[in-house]
Amino acid sequence: MPITLPDYTPPDVQRAAVAAGFAPLVVLMGFAAMVVRLIDVDTGFALFAACTVWVMYEMHEFERLLDAYNCQYVSRYLAWRTAAALRALLEVPGTAEPTRAFVMGFLDGERVLLHGQPRPR
């Protein structure tokens, strides 16, 4: 049985996507309610501020979880192996594409975790 790297499965983006998707709708409904004078202007701006804080919190929480997962994955499976060993592990059949892309980004970044930077081709 060949040695393989565990699959790279980052945290789910669902909560951040819900916040980023619904917040503009809530702001739009609040703006429409302000225009037809169903709610006061102060209430509308409070609604806008609450939606802004909600989206910022969810995005920050997602990035925090992703950074923690990436650091844990690197320290457990990548940091103590040489670059040649990691490249050999990537050639093992059955290595998932997200795992391959993450490890190649780690190696191309000279063994520094560079999240979000495109990998040179």
C-alpha positions, -999 to +999 in steps of 0.1 A: +000+000+000+016+033-011+019+062+013-004+091+003-013+125+016-047+129+032-073+148+012-072+186+016-108+195+026-110+231+038-139+243+060-173+249+043-180+283+029-218+280+033-223+304+062-202+331+045-220+326+012-254+329+029-244+361+045-230+375+013-261+365-006-288+376+017-274+408+031-278+427-001-314+416-004-321+427+032-305+461+025-325+464-007-358+456+011-348+481+038-341+508+013-374+501-004-392+503+029-375+536+036-385+550+002-422+541+008-419+554+044-426+520+061-395+524+083-376+555+095-343+565+080-325+558+112-339+522+112-329+518+076-293+528+083-292+506+114-303+477+092-276+485+067-250+486+095-262+453+109-259+436+075-224+450+071-213+437+104-230+403+097-211+398+064-178+410+079-182+387+108-190+356+086-161+364+062-137+369+091-148+336+108-144+317+075-109+331+070-100+323+106-112+287+102-094+283+068-061+297+081-063+274+111-071+244+089-042+253+065-017+257+093-028+224+109-025+206+075+009+220+068+023+212+103+009+176+103+016+165+067+039+189+049+064+208+071+085+178+081+088+163+046+113+174+020+102+190-013+113+160-032+092+137-010+062+159-014+065+160-052+068+122-051+037+119-030+018+141-055+026+116-083+009+088-064-023+078-083-055+088-065-042+121-051-071+145-051-068+176-072-075+200-043-047+183-024-024+185-054-031+222-059-026+231-022+007+212-019+020+226-052+011+261-040+030+253-008+060+242-027+059+270-053+057+295-024+091+281-012+075+261+016+056+292+029+019+291+032+007+317+007-031+315+008-049+332-020-020+338-042-022+322-077+002+294-084+026+301-112+023+278-142 
